Amino acid sequence: MTTDVLTVAPAFSEIAGQLAPLNTAEKVSEVVGIPVNTLNDWRTKGKNLRFVKLGRAIYYRRDDVLDYLQSQVFNSTAEAKAASAGGVR
């Protein structure tokens, strides 16, 4: 048996503990607070969160969710605006 080792920023450790290696949109929404409709919209547009498609089922990998959250950490509102406008990040 192998152990799943995950290195997470302390700020996201509680979120990481609530997520399985693969998660439904509903679970990600519940834990992270992103509405399911937003996740669905992002998926159809190929934005933000990568996903896994198994048959008809859609899953989000814990590591991808945590990577997305980390990518949303900014030092200033100007940096956040630039990122959302397709800038530096």
Secondary structure as the mmCIF struct_conf table of DSSP 4:
data_model
#
loop_
_struct_conf.conf_type_id
_struct_conf.id
_struct_conf.beg_label_comp_id
_struct_conf.beg_label_asym_id
_struct_conf.beg_label_seq_id
_struct_conf.end_label_comp_id
_struct_conf.end_label_asym_id
_struct_conf.end_label_seq_id
HELX_RH_3T_P HELX_RH_3T_P1 PRO A 10 PHE A 12
HELX_RH_AL_P HELX_RH_AL_P1 SER A 13 GLN A 18
BEND BEND1 PRO A 21 PRO A 21
STRN STRN1 LEU A 22 ASN A 23
HELX_RH_AL_P HELX_RH_AL_P2 ALA A 25 VAL A 32
HELX_RH_AL_P HELX_RH_AL_P3 VAL A 36 LYS A 45
TURN_TY1_P TURN_TY1_P1 GLY A 46 GLY A 46
BEND BEND2 ASN A 48 ASN A 48
STRN STRN2 VAL A 52 LEU A 54
TURN_TY1_P TURN_TY1_P2 GLY A 55 ARG A 56
STRN STRN3 ALA A 57 ARG A 61
HELX_RH_AL_P HELX_RH_AL_P4 ARG A 62 SER A 71
TURN_TY1_P TURN_TY1_P3 GLN A 72 GLN A 72
BEND BEND3 ASN A 75 SER A 76
HELX_RH_AL_P HELX_RH_AL_P5 THR A 77 SER A 84
TURN_TY1_P TURN_TY1_P4 ALA A 85 GLY A 86
#
